[in-house]
């Protein structure tokens, strides 16, 4: 395996009877990147990460961590890897300090290292005020932060996160994102793979994105390349009436339009031209007489790009 890619999926496939959850996934995650594994519910994200962390076995294909097959050489593959996959479970009668001590002893860390790491990590995940409180009294967001903290024990080089903000309230989601940003900023030698179905979360946190649907990889690239694109720009067209298929078809036929996709009551357009071409685009839109009242740069560029790819992959 190439050392430049500490996480690799090779021809990965997972079947549940007639249902195919992961369908020949090939994906290499760059070292020191923060990669978002993005897709709707049921896209195969969690299944892929469970295979990667040896919680379940693939029907065929392989997954590798730091060049080690996670099924054939689990102990060495998982060494130096921190994970938060599925809902974290704790001994609720223990405190965070006691839990960190317990996990540190499993890792074979010295008492001094456990003590030092506990203080540093508890502060990093913003749980210092609750270090000696029983975990059974904690909210889901607080437990999620403790789980994230435990994944940092023993100085991992890889962290794997499965929808770390899932089920949290808006404040909890914002706090978790801030913590992840700080962790990333404090350690640029850390490779993070995080699944999510929220476009804005991936845009906010990640420098790379892998888009999947129906267990298949649609696109893997730097965020900037995906949302900007070297050949097009994302525009949003708003109309007074909900656009139907005929409206989409009419806009698609206009000069310099690469694609037009309905996104709720709006139309996400990939535009190929420059600013002068855009002026002509506005004129052509006006002549269509479809009730356009606004055209602007997209603030949801990643979502629009993803919708395009899903449409193309059907």
GIUR-V690550 format. One record per residue. N is the residue number from 0. RES is the residue in three letters. OMEGA is omega in degrees with one decimal (NA if undefined). D_LAST is the distance of its C-alpha to the last C-alpha in Angstrom with 1 decimal. Layout:
# GIUR-V690550
N_RES_OMEGA_D_LAST, N_RES_OMEGA_D_LAST
This chain:
# GIUR-V690550
0_UNK_-178.7_32.3, 1_UNK_-178.9_32.5, 2_UNK_178.3_34.6, 3_UNK_-176.8_32.6, 4_UNK_-177.9_29.7, 5_UNK_176.8_31.1, 6_UNK_179.2_27.7, 7_UNK_169.2_25.6, 8_UNK_-177.1_22.8, 9_UNK_178.5_22.9, 10_UNK_-173.9_20.4, 11_UNK_180.0_20.2, 12_UNK_176.7_18.9, 13_UNK_179.8_19.8, 14_UNK_170.6_19.6, 15_UNK_-173.6_21.1, 16_UNK_178.7_21.8, 17_UNK_-177.6_18.7, 18_UNK_178.5_16.6, 19_UNK_-178.2_15.2, 20_UNK_177.3_15.7, 21_UNK_-167.8_15.7, 22_UNK_176.5_14.1, 23_UNK_-176.6_16.3, 24_UNK_172.4_16.7, 25_UNK_-174.6_19.0, 26_UNK_176.9_20.4, 27_UNK_-178.4_23.9, 28_UNK_-177.9_25.4, 29_UNK_176.5_28.2, 30_UNK_176.8_31.7, 31_UNK_175.7_33.0, 32_UNK_169.3_29.6, 33_UNK_-172.5_28.3, 34_UNK_175.4_24.6, 35_UNK_174.0_22.2, 36_UNK_-166.0_19.5, 37_UNK_176.5_17.1, 38_UNK_179.4_14.3, 39_UNK_175.2_14.1, 40_UNK_-179.2_16.1, 41_UNK_-177.8_14.9, 42_UNK_-178.7_13.0, 43_UNK_-177.0_15.7, 44_UNK_-176.5_18.2, 45_UNK_178.7_21.2, 46_UNK_179.4_20.8, 47_UNK_-178.8_20.8, 48_UNK_176.3_23.8, 49_UNK_175.2_25.6, 50_UNK_-178.9_25.4, 51_UNK_-179.5_26.6, 52_UNK_174.9_29.5, 53_UNK_173.6_30.3, 54_UNK_172.6_29.9, 55_UNK_-179.4_27.7, 56_UNK_177.7_27.3, 57_UNK_171.9_24.3, 58_UNK_175.0_23.6, 59_UNK_-177.3_23.7, 60_UNK_-174.7_23.7, 61_UNK_172.4_25.9, 62_UNK_-175.5_26.3, 63_UNK_171.3_29.2, 64_UNK_-177.2_31.3, 65_UNK_175.2_33.8, 66_UNK_-178.4_33.5, 67_UNK_177.8_34.2, 68_UNK_-173.4_32.1, 69_UNK_178.1_31.6, 70_UNK_-175.7_32.1, 71_UNK_-175.8_34.9, 72_UNK_-170.9_36.7, 73_UNK_-175.4_35.8, 74_UNK_-179.7_39.1, 75_UNK_179.6_39.0, 76_UNK_-176.3_35.3, 77_UNK_177.8_35.6, 78_UNK_-178.7_38.9, 79_UNK_179.5_38.6, 80_UNK_174.8_35.3, 81_UNK_-176.1_35.1, 82_UNK_165.2_32.4, 83_UNK_-177.2_31.5, 84_UNK_-174.0_28.9, 85_UNK_-178.7_28.8, 86_UNK_-178.1_31.5, 87_UNK_178.0_34.7, 88_UNK_-178.5_37.7, 89_UNK_164.2_41.3, 90_UNK_-169.9_44.8, 91_UNK_179.8_45.4, 92_UNK_178.1_49.2, 93_UNK_173.2_48.9, 94_UNK_174.5_48.9, 95_UNK_-179.8_46.6, 96_UNK_179.8_49.5, 97_UNK_179.4_50.1, 98_UNK_178.2_46.4, 99_UNK_178.0_46.3, 100_UNK_-179.5_49.5, 101_UNK_-179.7_48.2, 102_UNK_178.8_45.0, 103_UNK_178.3_47.1, 104_UNK_175.8_49.5, 105_UNK_177.7_46.6, 106_UNK_-177.7_45.7, 107_UNK_179.5_49.3, 108_UNK_177.2_50.0, 109_UNK_179.6_53.6, 110_UNK_-179.8_54.8, 111_UNK_179.4_55.4, 112_UNK_178.9_51.8, 113_UNK_-178.7_50.4, 114_UNK_-178.3_52.6, 115_UNK_-179.2_51.8, 116_UNK_179.8_48.0, 117_UNK_-178.6_48.0, 118_UNK_-178.6_49.7, 119_UNK_-175.0_47.5, 120_UNK_178.3_44.2, 121_UNK_177.0_45.3, 122_UNK_-177.7_46.2, 123_UNK_-179.4_42.9, 124_UNK_172.8_40.9, 125_UNK_179.7_43.3, 126_UNK_-176.0_44.8, 127_UNK_-178.1_48.4, 128_UNK_-175.0_49.8, 129_UNK_-176.0_48.6, 130_UNK_-174.5_49.4, 131_UNK_175.1_51.9, 132_UNK_179.7_50.4, 133_UNK_-177.4_49.0, 134_UNK_179.0_45.2, 135_UNK_179.6_45.3, 136_UNK_-172.3_46.1, 137_UNK_171.9_43.1, 138_UNK_179.0_40.1, 139_UNK_179.3_36.6, 140_UNK_178.6_36.3, 141_UNK_177.9_39.6, 142_UNK_179.0_38.6, 143_UNK_177.8_35.4, 144_UNK_176.7_37.6, 145_UNK_178.3_39.9, 146_UNK_177.0_37.1, 147_UNK_178.2_36.0, 148_UNK_179.8_39.6, 149_UNK_178.9_40.0, 150_UNK_-179.0_37.1, 151_UNK_179.8_39.3, 152_UNK_176.3_42.3, 153_UNK_170.6_43.6, 154_UNK_-178.5_42.0, 155_UNK_174.4_38.5, 156_UNK_-179.9_36.8, 157_UNK_171.3_33.3, 158_UNK_179.8_32.1, 159_UNK_-174.6_28.9, 160_UNK_178.5_28.0, 161_UNK_179.1_25.5, 162_UNK_-174.2_24.9, 163_UNK_179.2_28.7, 164_UNK_-177.1_28.8, 165_UNK_176.8_27.0, 166_UNK_179.5_29.3, 167_UNK_175.5_31.8, 168_UNK_-176.2_33.2, 169_UNK_179.1_32.9, 170_UNK_179.6_36.1, 171_UNK_177.9_35.2, 172_UNK_180.0_31.8, 173_UNK_179.3_33.7, 174_UNK_179.5_36.4, 175_UNK_178.6_34.0, 176_UNK_177.9_32.3, 177_UNK_179.9_35.8, 178_UNK_179.7_36.8, 179_UNK_176.3_33.8, 180_UNK_-179.0_34.6, 181_UNK_177.9_38.3, 182_UNK_179.6_37.5, 183_UNK_-179.1_35.4, 184_UNK_-178.6_38.2, 185_UNK_-176.1_40.9, 186_UNK_-179.2_39.4, 187_UNK_177.2_37.5, 188_UNK_-178.7_37.7, 189_UNK_175.1_35.3, 190_UNK_-178.1_31.8, 191_UNK_172.4_29.6, 192_UNK_-175.6_26.1, 193_UNK_174.1_25.0, 194_UNK_178.8_21.9, 195_UNK_170.7_21.1, 196_UNK_-177.8_18.6, 197_UNK_-175.8_20.9, 198_UNK_-175.9_20.2, 199_UNK_179.6_23.9, 200_UNK_179.1_25.1, 201_UNK_178.7_23.4, 202_UNK_-176.5_24.4, 203_UNK_-170.3_27.9, 204_UNK_-164.7_28.5, 205_UNK_172.8_26.5, 206_UNK_174.8_27.1, 207_UNK_-179.0_23.9, 208_UNK_172.7_20.4, 209_UNK_-178.0_17.8, 210_UNK_179.1_14.3, 211_UNK_174.7_12.3, 212_UNK_-177.1_9.5, 213_UNK_176.4_9.5, 214_UNK_-178.8_12.6, 215_UNK_178.4_11.3, 216_UNK_177.4_12.9, 217_UNK_-176.3_11.1, 218_UNK_176.2_14.5, 219_UNK_-174.7_18.2, 220_UNK_172.3_21.0, 221_UNK_179.2_23.9, 222_UNK_-176.1_23.2, 223_UNK_179.5_25.1, 224_UNK_-176.8_23.0, 225_UNK_-174.9_19.7, 226_UNK_179.3_21.0, 227_UNK_-178.3_23.4, 228_UNK_-178.4_21.9, 229_UNK_-173.4_24.4, 230_UNK_-176.5_23.4, 231_UNK_177.5_22.3, 232_UNK_179.6_23.3, 233_UNK_176.0_21.5, 234_UNK_175.9_23.2, 235_UNK_177.1_23.0, 236_UNK_179.7_24.0, 237_UNK_180.0_25.6, 238_UNK_-178.2_26.6, 239_UNK_177.6_29.1, 240_UNK_177.8_26.7, 241_UNK_-175.2_23.2, 242_UNK_175.9_21.1, 243_UNK_-176.2_19.3, 244_UNK_-179.1_16.9, 245_UNK_177.7_20.0, 246_UNK_178.6_21.0, 247_UNK_-179.4_17.7, 248_UNK_-179.3_18.0, 249_UNK_180.0_21.6, 250_UNK_179.8_21.2, 251_UNK_-178.0_18.6, 252_UNK_-178.4_21.3, 253_UNK_-179.4_24.0, 254_UNK_173.5_25.5, 255_UNK_176.4_24.1, 256_UNK_179.2_21.0, 257_UNK_179.7_18.0, 258_UNK_174.9_15.5, 259_UNK_-175.9_15.9, 260_UNK_176.8_13.9, 261_UNK_177.4_15.5, 262_UNK_-173.4_16.7, 263_UNK_179.1_19.0, 264_UNK_-177.9_21.7, 265_UNK_178.0_21.2, 266_UNK_177.8_19.2, 267_UNK_-175.9_18.1, 268_UNK_169.2_19.0, 269_UNK_-172.4_18.9, 270_UNK_-173.1_22.3, 271_UNK_-171.3_23.7, 272_UNK_175.9_27.3, 273_UNK_-176.3_30.5, 274_UNK_177.8_32.6, 275_UNK_177.5_34.2, 276_UNK_-179.1_30.9, 277_UNK_176.4_29.9, 278_UNK_177.4_33.1, 279_UNK_178.5_32.0, 280_UNK_178.7_28.6, 281_UNK_-179.7_30.6, 282_UNK_-179.7_32.7, 283_UNK_177.4_29.8, 284_UNK_-178.9_28.2, 285_UNK_-178.4_31.7, 286_UNK_179.1_32.0, 287_UNK_-179.6_28.7, 288_UNK_179.3_30.6, 289_UNK_175.2_27.7, 290_UNK_178.3_29.8, 291_UNK_176.2_28.8, 292_UNK_179.9_31.2, 293_UNK_170.3_29.8, 294_UNK_-176.3_28.0, 295_UNK_172.3_28.1, 296_UNK_-177.0_26.8, 297_UNK_172.1_24.0, 298_UNK_179.9_25.3, 299_UNK_-172.3_21.8, 300_UNK_-179.0_20.6, 301_UNK_178.5_18.7, 302_UNK_-179.8_16.9, 303_UNK_178.5_16.0, 304_UNK_-179.5_14.8, 305_UNK_178.5_12.6, 306_UNK_176.6_11.1, 307_UNK_-176.3_10.5, 308_UNK_177.8_8.9, 309_UNK_179.0_6.5, 310_UNK_-178.5_5.7, 311_UNK_-174.4_5.7, 312_UNK_-177.9_3.8, 313_UNK_NA_0.0
